[in-house]
Amino acid sequence: MNHSSRANRATAHSTRRHTIAIVGAAAGVAAIVAAILIVPRLIDDGSPVAAPAPTPSATVETPTPTPTPRTPAQRLLDQTTDPAACAVSFAGDGIATAPVLETQGTLYAHLPIPDRAGLVFAGWYATAADASAYTVAQRVNGARPVACVAHEITLHAAWKTPEQNVAEKARIPILMYHQFTANPQGEKGWLRGNYAYVGDFEAHMNHIATGGFYLPTWQELSAFIDGRLFLPNHSVIVTDDDADQSWFDLAAPIVAKYRVLSTSFMITAYRQDPPPNVYVLRRSHTHDLHKAGANGKGLMVNLPADQIAADLATSASVLGVKEVVAYPFGHYNDTTKQGVRQAGFEMGRSIEPGYVSIGTDKLALPVQRVNYGMGVDALISMIG
């Protein structure tokens, strides 16, 4: 072998050793890197420390929804735990009246009579369409029991012009009954005329209930007299004097049957019975002035105003309401009126025949007296 061949073999051998060395070095570096990544690092005190966890992505927070504000009616209901509570709201042109709380199953007791410049209030109605049409059958007042859905109801206002109010020419009859009898032939004695046959009374109430009559409250009658409230000419008020036992036994169940609002004028010194049903209002027939004075006329025209006022205050404390008094025997004078006003009563009912119209003297309300023997035809002649 010559010298050149030996030299070439030496060079090739050297090149292979160099290549192997580089590859080995690279493998060693890779192993060191792997060890760093896999084997826990040692801190200065020799304890193993885990590799840091990856940084979590930012959390997106869902905004808290803004609660829907509670309505005035809902806030009113929040103040009571009464399961029969009903929040009554009011709607219509010119209406900014706050809701009132009523009790389902009882008659409306807190319905306002709003004022609006240049107009006359024409009542509350179940719907806006009824208000626009002045639908008497859907007019809501204190003669109706409260009924609502989910403890709420909205009533809608109607208005008329003063000219329309006058053009109605409404004449409101106040029917005056006394005692009642189940005897078709009536009772005997000088008070025979006072005893209405209960069969006639039922026929009367049926006529009123089915004849499309509106039944005003005393508050409404007062506002009507002032020209602030429109009443349809087809209106009637039913009253009984004395609260005789026959009223409780015979008549009161009939007004409940036909759902006719009525007023029992009670002499509170003689009896203080609670209302026999929801359709009967108790009002004053004085406390103890249903007696004759020295001149043979009622004490209401014999006593000074202060004593009349004191008696009526006692009566009002028993009944829980003032509003209207029926004069015993129908007797009254200017002193009587002074005592009535002094006691805080607004109206006085006489026994003088007539009808209530706009401008009627509130302390001399006239009546339509019902006597024994008056059937439906007689009633129709009085009230339509």
C-alpha positions as CSV (number, residue, x, y, z in Angstrom):
1,M,0.0,0.0,0.0
2,N,1.4,3.2,-1.0
3,H,1.6,6.3,1.1
4,S,-1.3,8.1,-0.6
5,S,-3.8,5.3,0.2
6,R,-2.8,5.2,3.8
7,A,-3.3,9.0,4.1
8,N,-6.8,8.8,2.6
9,R,-7.9,6.1,5.0
10,A,-6.7,8.1,8.0
11,T,-8.6,11.1,6.8
12,A,-11.8,9.2,6.4
13,H,-11.4,7.6,9.8
14,S,-10.8,10.9,11.4
15,T,-13.9,12.4,9.7
16,R,-16.1,9.5,11.0
17,R,-14.9,10.1,14.6
18,H,-15.6,13.8,14.3
19,T,-19.2,13.2,13.1
20,I,-19.9,10.7,15.8
21,A,-18.7,13.1,18.4
22,I,-21.0,15.9,17.0
23,V,-24.0,13.6,17.0
24,G,-23.2,12.4,20.5
25,A,-22.9,15.9,21.7
26,A,-26.3,16.8,20.2
27,A,-27.9,13.8,21.8
28,G,-26.5,14.8,25.1
29,V,-27.9,18.3,24.8
30,A,-31.3,17.0,23.9
31,A,-31.3,14.7,26.9
32,I,-30.4,17.6,29.2
33,V,-33.2,19.7,27.8
34,A,-35.7,16.8,28.2
35,A,-34.5,16.4,31.8
36,I,-35.1,20.0,32.5
37,L,-38.6,19.8,31.1
38,I,-39.6,16.6,32.8
39,V,-37.7,16.3,36.1
40,P,-38.8,18.7,38.8
41,R,-36.3,21.4,39.4
42,L,-34.5,21.6,42.7
43,I,-34.7,24.8,44.6
44,D,-31.9,25.9,46.9
45,D,-33.1,23.7,49.8
46,G,-33.5,20.7,47.5
47,S,-37.3,20.6,47.6
48,P,-39.0,19.8,44.3
49,V,-41.0,22.6,42.7
50,A,-43.7,22.0,40.1
51,A,-43.6,23.9,36.9
52,P,-45.9,27.0,36.9
53,A,-49.4,26.4,35.7
54,P,-50.5,28.1,32.5
55,T,-52.2,31.5,33.1
56,P,-56.0,31.0,32.8
57,S,-57.9,33.1,30.3
58,A,-59.8,36.2,31.6
59,T,-63.4,35.4,32.9
60,V,-66.3,37.3,31.2
61,E,-68.8,38.5,33.9
62,T,-72.5,38.6,33.0
63,P,-74.0,41.9,34.2
64,T,-76.8,41.7,36.8
65,P,-80.1,42.6,35.1
66,T,-81.8,45.8,36.4
67,P,-85.1,44.8,38.2
68,T,-88.3,46.1,36.7
69,P,-89.6,48.9,38.9
70,R,-92.7,48.0,40.8
71,T,-95.9,49.8,39.8
72,P,-97.8,52.0,42.3
73,A,-100.5,49.3,42.5
74,Q,-97.9,46.6,43.3
75,R,-96.3,48.8,46.0
76,L,-99.7,49.3,47.5
77,L,-100.2,45.6,47.7
78,D,-96.8,45.2,49.3
79,Q,-98.3,47.0,52.3
80,T,-101.0,44.4,53.1
81,T,-101.2,40.7,53.8
82,D,-105.0,40.6,53.2
83,P,-105.6,37.7,50.8
84,A,-108.7,39.5,49.5
85,A,-106.9,42.8,48.8
86,C,-107.4,44.5,45.4
87,A,-105.4,47.4,44.2
88,V,-107.6,49.6,42.0
89,S,-105.9,51.8,39.5
90,F,-107.4,54.6,37.5
91,A,-107.0,55.6,33.8
92,G,-108.3,58.1,31.4
93,D,-107.9,61.7,30.2
94,G,-107.0,64.1,33.0
95,I,-106.6,61.3,35.6
96,A,-103.6,61.4,37.9
97,T,-105.3,59.6,40.8
98,A,-103.2,57.2,42.9
99,P,-104.4,53.6,43.3
100,V,-106.6,52.7,46.2
101,L,-106.9,49.5,48.2
102,E,-110.2,47.7,48.2
103,T,-111.4,44.4,49.6
104,Q,-112.8,41.8,47.2
105,G,-116.4,40.6,48.1
106,T,-117.3,44.0,49.7
107,L,-118.7,47.0,48.0
108,Y,-116.3,49.6,46.6
109,A,-115.7,52.1,49.4
110,H,-112.9,54.4,48.2
111,L,-113.7,55.4,44.7
112,P,-112.8,59.0,44.1
113,I,-114.8,61.6,42.2
114,P,-112.1,63.6,40.3
115,D,-112.4,67.2,39.1
116,R,-111.4,68.5,35.7
117,A,-111.7,72.1,34.6
118,G,-114.6,72.7,32.3
119,L,-115.9,69.1,32.5
120,V,-118.2,66.9,34.6
121,F,-117.1,63.5,35.8
122,A,-119.3,60.8,34.3
123,G,-118.2,57.8,36.3
124,W,-115.7,54.8,36.3
125,Y,-116.1,52.0,33.8
126,A,-114.7,48.5,33.4
127,T,-113.1,49.3,30.1
128,A,-112.1,52.3,28.0
129,A,-114.7,51.3,25.4
130,D,-117.4,51.3,28.1
131,A,-116.2,54.7,29.3
132,S,-116.4,56.1,25.8
133,A,-120.0,54.7,25.3
134,Y,-121.1,55.6,28.9
135,T,-122.4,52.0,29.3
136,V,-124.5,52.3,32.4
137,A,-124.4,48.5,33.0
138,Q,-120.6,48.7,33.2
139,R,-120.4,51.8,35.3
140,V,-118.6,50.9,38.6
141,N,-119.5,52.6,41.9
142,G,-120.1,51.8,45.6
143,A,-123.2,49.8,44.7
144,R,-120.9,47.0,43.2
145,P,-118.9,44.4,45.0
146,V,-115.1,44.4,44.3
147,A,-113.8,41.8,42.0
148,C,-110.3,41.8,40.4
149,V,-107.8,39.5,38.7
150,A,-104.5,38.8,40.4
151,H,-105.4,41.4,43.1
152,E,-105.5,44.2,40.6
153,I,-108.1,46.1,38.4
154,T,-108.0,49.3,36.4
155,L,-111.1,51.5,36.0
156,H,-111.5,54.0,33.2
157,A,-112.9,57.6,33.6
158,A,-115.6,59.2,31.4
159,W,-116.4,62.9,31.2
160,K,-119.3,65.1,29.9
161,T,-119.6,68.8,29.4
162,P,-121.6,70.9,31.8
163,E,-124.1,71.4,28.9
164,Q,-124.5,67.6,28.5
165,N,-125.0,67.3,32.2
166,V,-127.8,69.8,32.3
167,A,-129.4,68.5,29.1
168,E,-129.8,65.0,30.8
169,K,-132.4,66.7,33.1
170,A,-131.9,63.9,35.6
171,R,-134.4,63.7,38.4
172,I,-133.3,61.1,41.0
173,P,-136.0,59.5,43.1
174,I,-135.3,58.4,46.7
175,L,-137.7,55.6,47.5
176,M,-138.9,55.6,51.1
177,Y,-140.1,52.3,52.6
178,H,-141.0,51.7,56.3
179,Q,-142.2,48.3,57.6
180,F,-143.0,45.1,55.6
181,T,-145.6,42.4,55.8
182,A,-145.9,38.9,54.4
183,N,-149.7,39.3,54.5
184,P,-151.1,40.2,51.0
185,Q,-154.1,41.8,52.7
186,G,-151.8,44.1,54.7
187,E,-151.8,45.0,58.3
188,K,-154.5,46.7,60.4
189,G,-154.4,50.0,62.3
190,W,-153.4,53.5,61.6
191,L,-149.9,52.5,60.4
192,R,-151.4,50.1,57.7
193,G,-150.0,52.3,54.9
194,N,-146.5,52.0,56.2
195,Y,-146.4,48.2,55.6
196,A,-145.4,47.3,52.1
197,Y,-146.4,43.8,51.1
198,V,-143.2,41.8,50.6
199,G,-144.4,40.4,47.3
200,D,-144.7,43.9,46.0
201,F,-141.3,44.8,47.4
202,E,-139.7,41.9,45.6
203,A,-141.4,42.9,42.3
204,H,-140.0,46.4,42.9
205,M,-136.5,45.2,43.4
206,N,-136.7,42.9,40.4
207,H,-137.8,45.8,38.2
208,I,-134.9,47.9,39.5
209,A,-132.4,45.1,39.1
210,T,-133.5,44.2,35.6
211,G,-134.5,47.6,34.3
212,G,-131.1,49.1,33.7
213,F,-131.2,51.5,36.7
214,Y,-128.1,53.1,38.0
215,L,-127.8,53.0,41.8
216,P,-126.0,56.1,43.1
217,T,-124.2,56.3,46.4
218,W,-124.8,59.2,48.8
219,Q,-121.4,60.6,47.9
220,E,-122.4,60.5,44.2
221,L,-125.8,62.2,44.9
222,S,-124.0,65.0,46.7
223,A,-121.6,65.5,43.8
224,F,-124.5,65.4,41.4
225,I,-126.3,68.1,43.3
226,D,-123.1,70.2,43.1
227,G,-123.0,69.7,39.3
228,R,-119.7,67.8,39.6
229,L,-121.0,64.4,38.7
230,F,-123.2,63.2,35.8
231,L,-126.0,60.8,36.8
232,P,-128.2,59.2,34.2
233,N,-131.9,60.0,34.5
234,H,-132.5,56.3,35.0
235,S,-131.2,56.3,38.5
236,V,-132.8,55.4,41.9
237,I,-132.0,55.3,45.6
238,V,-133.7,52.7,47.8
239,T,-134.2,53.6,51.5
240,D,-135.9,52.2,54.6
241,D,-136.8,54.2,57.7
242,D,-136.6,52.9,61.3
243,A,-134.8,49.5,60.7
244,D,-137.8,47.7,61.8
245,Q,-137.4,43.9,62.4
246,S,-139.5,43.3,59.4
247,W,-136.9,45.0,57.3
248,F,-134.3,42.5,58.5
249,D,-136.5,39.5,58.2
250,L,-138.4,40.2,55.0
251,A,-136.8,43.0,52.9
252,A,-133.0,42.7,53.5
253,P,-132.8,39.2,52.0
254,I,-134.5,40.5,48.8
255,V,-132.1,43.4,48.3
256,A,-129.3,40.8,48.6
257,K,-131.0,38.5,46.2
258,Y,-131.3,41.2,43.5
259,R,-128.1,43.0,44.5
260,V,-129.8,46.4,44.9
261,L,-127.9,48.9,47.0
262,S,-130.2,50.1,49.8
263,T,-130.0,52.3,52.9
264,S,-131.5,51.6,56.3
265,F,-132.0,54.7,58.4
266,M,-131.4,53.4,62.0
267,I,-132.4,54.9,65.4
268,T,-129.2,53.9,67.2
269,A,-130.7,54.3,70.7
270,Y,-133.1,51.5,69.8
271,R,-130.9,49.1,67.9
272,Q,-127.4,48.8,66.6
273,D,-127.5,45.7,64.5
274,P,-124.7,45.2,62.0
275,P,-125.7,45.4,58.3
276,P,-127.7,42.2,57.4
277,N,-125.8,41.9,54.1
278,V,-123.3,43.7,52.0
279,Y,-126.0,45.6,50.0
280,V,-127.4,47.4,53.0
281,L,-125.9,50.7,54.2
282,R,-126.6,51.9,57.7
283,R,-127.2,55.6,58.1
284,S,-128.6,57.8,60.8
285,H,-132.2,58.3,61.8
286,T,-130.8,60.1,64.9
287,H,-129.6,58.5,68.1
288,D,-132.5,59.3,70.4
289,L,-134.5,62.1,68.8
290,H,-137.2,60.1,67.2
291,K,-139.6,61.5,69.7
292,A,-142.2,64.3,69.9
293,G,-141.4,67.5,71.6
294,A,-143.6,69.9,73.7
295,N,-145.4,71.2,70.6
296,G,-146.2,67.7,69.3
297,K,-143.5,67.9,66.6
298,G,-140.2,66.0,66.5
299,L,-137.4,66.9,68.8
300,M,-135.4,67.9,65.8
301,V,-137.4,71.1,65.6
302,N,-137.6,71.6,69.4
303,L,-134.0,71.4,70.5
304,P,-131.2,73.9,70.0
305,A,-128.6,73.2,67.4
306,D,-125.9,72.1,69.9
307,Q,-128.1,69.3,71.3
308,I,-129.1,68.1,67.8
309,A,-125.4,68.0,66.9
310,A,-124.5,66.1,70.0
311,D,-127.2,63.5,69.3
312,L,-126.0,63.0,65.7
313,A,-122.4,62.7,66.8
314,T,-123.5,59.8,69.1
315,S,-125.3,58.2,66.2
316,A,-122.3,58.6,63.9
317,S,-120.0,57.0,66.5
318,V,-122.2,53.9,66.5
319,L,-122.6,53.7,62.7
320,G,-119.1,54.7,61.8
321,V,-120.3,57.2,59.2
322,K,-122.0,60.6,58.9
323,E,-123.0,61.7,55.4
324,V,-126.8,61.7,55.6
325,V,-129.6,61.7,58.3
326,A,-133.3,61.0,57.8
327,Y,-135.3,63.5,59.8
328,P,-137.7,61.8,62.3
329,F,-141.3,62.4,61.1
330,G,-139.7,64.5,58.4
331,H,-139.6,67.5,60.7
332,Y,-136.8,70.1,60.2
333,N,-136.2,73.8,60.2
334,D,-133.2,76.1,60.0
335,T,-132.1,75.2,63.5
336,T,-132.2,71.6,62.5
337,K,-130.0,72.3,59.5
338,Q,-127.6,74.2,61.7
339,G,-127.3,71.2,64.0
340,V,-126.8,68.8,61.1
341,R,-124.0,70.9,59.7
342,Q,-122.4,71.4,63.1
343,A,-122.3,67.6,63.5
344,G,-120.5,67.2,60.2
345,F,-123.4,65.7,58.2
346,E,-123.7,66.8,54.6
347,M,-127.3,65.9,53.8
348,G,-130.7,65.6,55.4
349,R,-133.6,63.6,54.0
350,S,-137.1,64.9,54.5
351,I,-140.5,63.2,53.7
352,E,-141.5,65.9,51.2
353,P,-142.5,64.5,47.8
354,G,-140.2,65.2,44.9
355,Y,-137.0,64.3,43.1
356,V,-133.4,65.3,43.6
357,S,-131.9,67.5,40.8
358,I,-128.8,69.6,40.2
359,G,-128.9,72.4,42.9
360,T,-131.4,70.6,45.3
361,D,-131.1,71.7,48.9
362,K,-128.9,69.0,50.4
363,L,-130.5,69.5,53.8
364,A,-134.0,69.0,52.5
365,L,-133.8,66.0,50.2
366,P,-137.3,65.0,48.9
367,V,-138.6,61.4,48.6
368,Q,-141.0,59.1,46.8
369,R,-143.0,57.4,49.5
370,V,-144.0,53.8,49.0
371,N,-147.2,52.7,50.7
372,Y,-149.1,49.4,51.1
373,G,-150.7,48.3,47.9
374,M,-148.3,49.9,45.5
375,G,-147.4,47.3,42.9
376,V,-144.9,47.5,40.0
377,D,-147.2,49.8,38.0
378,A,-147.2,52.3,40.8
379,L,-143.4,52.1,41.1
380,I,-143.0,52.7,37.3
381,S,-145.1,55.8,37.6
382,M,-142.6,57.1,40.1
383,I,-139.3,56.0,38.7
384,G,-139.8,54.9,35.1
